[in-house]
Amino acid sequence: MLSEKLVERLNHQVNLEYYSANLYLQMSSWCELNSLPGCAQFLRQHADEEIQHMHHLFKYINETGNMAVIGEIKAPPTEYKSVVDVFQQTYEHECYITKEINNLVRLTLEEPDYSTHNFLQWYVAEQHEEEHLFNSIVKKIELITEGSGKRLFMMDKEIKRMATEQQKLVKKRS
């Protein structure tokens, strides 16, 4: 049985995941408007992923005999300075979500509620992946937009292509 405080915090997380989906969808619209269809598609896919995260939490709360509650979701910002700004804000938002997940995990240990603690471990791992992903995107965009960064980016892509080709040859020989 979940404590009232834990149900409240899980419902808060449901709403944060829902907000994340709206945020990424809005960012996708900005990218589309600014002739960045690849970034728009990427962010739409992430919006869908956030909805899945929300559904997963929603189902868990209901499975515990409690009611998942959708609260008021604030509208995300619509204006961004640049694509770097979009992805920097995404990275910062993911860091915030990580903090919130960690607070939830801490609460499960204080309660103690090991079942919910176990359930949340997937979110802990997911947040590590999300932070790494968006931080690497920000760094790549910054690299490309700096003076010699374009050449470094292209060189890195070529070396990666070569490594992939080499890996295929090794597998063929095996």
C-alpha positions in Angstrom: 0.0 0.0 0.0 1.4 3.3 -1.1 1.5 6.2 1.5 -0.6 9.3 0.7 2.7 11.2 0.3 4.1 8.7 -2.2 0.9 8.7 -4.2 1.0 12.5 -4.3 4.7 12.5 -5.5 4.0 9.8 -8.1 1.1 11.8 -9.4 3.3 14.9 -9.5 5.8 12.9 -11.6 2.9 11.8 -13.9 2.3 15.4 -14.6 5.9 16.3 -15.1 6.2 13.5 -17.7 3.1 14.9 -19.4 4.6 18.4 -19.3 7.8 17.0 -20.8 5.8 15.6 -23.7 4.2 19.0 -24.3 7.5 20.8 -24.0 9.2 18.6 -26.6 6.2 18.8 -28.9 6.3 22.6 -28.7 10.0 22.6 -29.4 9.3 20.3 -32.4 7.0 22.9 -33.7 9.6 25.6 -33.3 12.1 23.4 -35.2 9.6 22.8 -38.0 9.0 26.5 -38.4 12.7 27.1 -38.5 13.4 24.6 -41.3 14.8 21.9 -39.0 12.7 18.9 -39.9 15.2 16.4 -38.5 15.3 18.1 -35.1 11.5 18.4 -35.3 11.1 14.7 -35.9 13.6 13.8 -33.1 11.7 16.0 -30.6 8.3 14.6 -31.6 9.6 11.1 -31.0 10.8 12.2 -27.6 7.4 13.7 -26.9 5.9 10.3 -27.6 8.5 8.6 -25.4 7.5 11.0 -22.5 3.9 10.0 -23.0 4.9 6.4 -22.6 6.8 7.3 -19.4 3.7 9.0 -18.1 1.4 6.0 -19.0 3.8 3.7 -17.2 3.6 5.7 -14.0 -0.2 6.2 -14.4 -0.7 2.4 -14.6 1.6 1.7 -11.6 -0.4 4.1 -9.4 -3.7 2.5 -10.4 -2.3 -1.0 -10.0 -1.5 -0.1 -6.4 -5.2 0.6 -5.7 -4.7 4.3 -5.9 -6.0 6.9 -8.4 -3.6 8.4 -10.9 -4.6 12.1 -11.2 -3.8 14.4 -14.1 -3.4 17.9 -12.7 -3.1 21.2 -14.5 -0.3 21.2 -17.0 1.3 24.6 -17.7 1.9 25.6 -21.3 5.5 25.3 -22.4 7.5 28.2 -23.9 7.1 28.8 -27.6 10.1 31.1 -28.3 13.7 29.9 -28.5 16.9 31.8 -29.6 18.4 29.0 -31.6 18.6 25.3 -32.0 21.3 25.3 -29.4 18.9 27.0 -27.0 16.2 24.4 -27.7 18.6 21.5 -26.9 20.2 23.3 -24.0 16.8 23.8 -22.4 16.0 20.2 -23.2 19.1 19.1 -21.4 18.4 21.3 -18.4 14.8 20.0 -18.3 16.1 16.4 -18.2 18.5 17.3 -15.4 15.4 18.7 -13.5 13.5 15.5 -14.2 16.4 13.4 -12.9 16.4 15.4 -9.7 12.7 14.8 -9.3 13.1 11.0 -9.9 15.9 10.9 -7.4 13.7 12.7 -4.8 11.0 10.0 -5.4 13.6 7.2 -5.0 14.7 8.9 -1.7 11.1 8.9 -0.5 10.7 5.2 -1.2 13.8 4.5 0.9 12.5 6.7 3.7 9.0 5.1 3.8 10.3 2.3 3.1 8.5 1.1 -0.1 10.8 -1.4 -1.9 8.3 -2.3 -4.5 8.0 1.3 -5.7 11.8 1.7 -5.3 12.3 -1.2 -7.6 9.7 0.2 -10.1 11.5 3.5 -10.2 14.9 2.0 -11.0 14.0 2.0 -14.7 13.4 5.7 -14.5 16.8 6.2 -12.8 18.5 4.4 -15.7 16.4 6.2 -18.3 17.3 9.6 -16.9 21.0 8.8 -17.1 20.5 8.0 -20.8 18.5 11.1 -21.4 21.0 13.5 -19.8 23.9 11.9 -21.7 21.9 12.0 -25.0 20.9 15.7 -24.8 24.3 16.8 -23.4 26.0 15.1 -26.4 23.6 16.8 -28.8 24.3 20.3 -27.3 28.1 19.6 -27.5 27.8 18.5 -31.1 25.8 21.5 -32.1 28.2 23.8 -30.4 31.1 22.0 -32.1 29.5 22.4 -35.5 28.7 26.1 -35.0 32.3 27.0 -33.9 35.0 27.9 -36.3 36.9 24.7 -37.0 34.3 22.6 -35.4 32.6 21.7 -38.7 35.7 20.0 -39.9 36.1 18.2 -36.6 32.5 17.0 -36.8 32.8 15.8 -40.3 36.1 14.1 -39.5 34.5 12.3 -36.5 31.6 11.1 -38.7 34.1 9.8 -41.3 36.1 8.0 -38.6 32.9 6.5 -37.2 31.9 5.3 -40.7 35.4 3.7 -41.1 35.1 2.0 -37.7 31.7 0.6 -38.7 33.0 -0.7 -42.0 36.0 -2.3 -40.2 33.6 -3.9 -37.7 31.6 -5.4 -40.5 34.7 -6.8 -42.2 35.8 -8.4 -38.9 32.3 -10.0 -38.4 32.4 -11.3 -42.0 35.8 -13.0 -41.3 34.5 -14.6 -38.1 
